[in-house]
Amino acid sequence: MNTATDLPAPDDLAALVDVLLADDTTGADRAAVAEAARAAFGAERPGPLPDHWWLAVPGETYEAAFEVLGLHDRIPVTVRYGLAAQGHDDKYAPEEVYRVFVTPEYAGWRLIYAESPLRESVWWPHEVIERLSAACGRAQVYFQDPLADAMIWAAAEHGAVVRGYWRSGEPEWTGEPLPWEERLTIDDFEDEEEFADTYREPNASEEQGIGTAAARLSVHPAMITAETPVRGHGWLALTAPGAGHGGFGGTPRL
């Protein structure tokens, strides 16, 4: 079982070094920056990741996600670098450009983080994963905002959503409960009549939180540990070609 991030291929590492040198103000030479990058990848181990919103696609087919999501000019990055970069994600060059982080493969799945693009996709999450699953075979979306009491999780296969939960006000369910779900019935609310109408949907289940859904459908990012199998390394890509990796807010560290 591999629990260490793989080193990037030489050409990919060289592209990262170009970006690091462009942002460096210390005057470090290329060999030193390249060695520091190799050391950072070599020391990286899997650990908990943010669980507010993300996409998931199979590790075996994730390459197709770059084209589906319109991503370009990717460079290999550590998880720390990728998460920080997508949090300071936009610039104008001359139109708005965003950074999107694709994680290493964890237990067979790649997770996709993108602050601004995913915020927009919350309004049409099914459409996003339908397109992704048509190319990757399967895809999922997860979102939660405890302050707004809003939550979404949905899974698609081969271009169609097979199951989903969406709560922003009254809950909405898509598809039939999966084998690991426990159906809700009106009997579950015999002592709570004021809530019974909300759960009359015949396809409702107990599994409303994204944690259980993610753990059952792919991998729950907050539950990733040093023992989680990992393969490959992370990627940082841009939503426009030729925009360059410089000029964004913040200076991520390897």
Sequence and secondary structure as in RCSB ss.txt:
>XXXX:A:sequence
MNTATDLPAPDDLAALVDVLLADDTTGADRAAVAEAARAAFGAERPGPLPDHWWLAVPGETYEAAFEVLGLHDRI
PVTVRYGLAAQGHDDKYAPEEVYRVFVTPEYAGWRLIYAESPLRESVWWPHEVIERLSAACGRAQVYFQDPLADA
MIWAAAEHGAVVRGYWRSGEPEWTGEPLPWEERLTIDDFEDEEEFADTYREPNASEEQGIGTAAARLSVHPAMIT
AETPVRGHGWLALTAPGAGHGGFGGTPRL
>XXXX:A:secstr
   S     HHHHHHHHHHHHHH  S   HHHHHHHHHHHHHH        SEEEEEETTTTHHHHHHTT EEEE
EE HHHHHHHHHS EEESSSEEEEEEEEEEETTEEEEE HHHHHHHTTSHHHHHHHHHHHHSEEEEEEEEGGGTE
EEEEEEETTEEEEEEEEESSEEEES   TT  B  GGGGTT HHHHGGG  TT BS  SHHHHHHHHS  GGG  
TTS EES EEEEESSTT  S S SS    
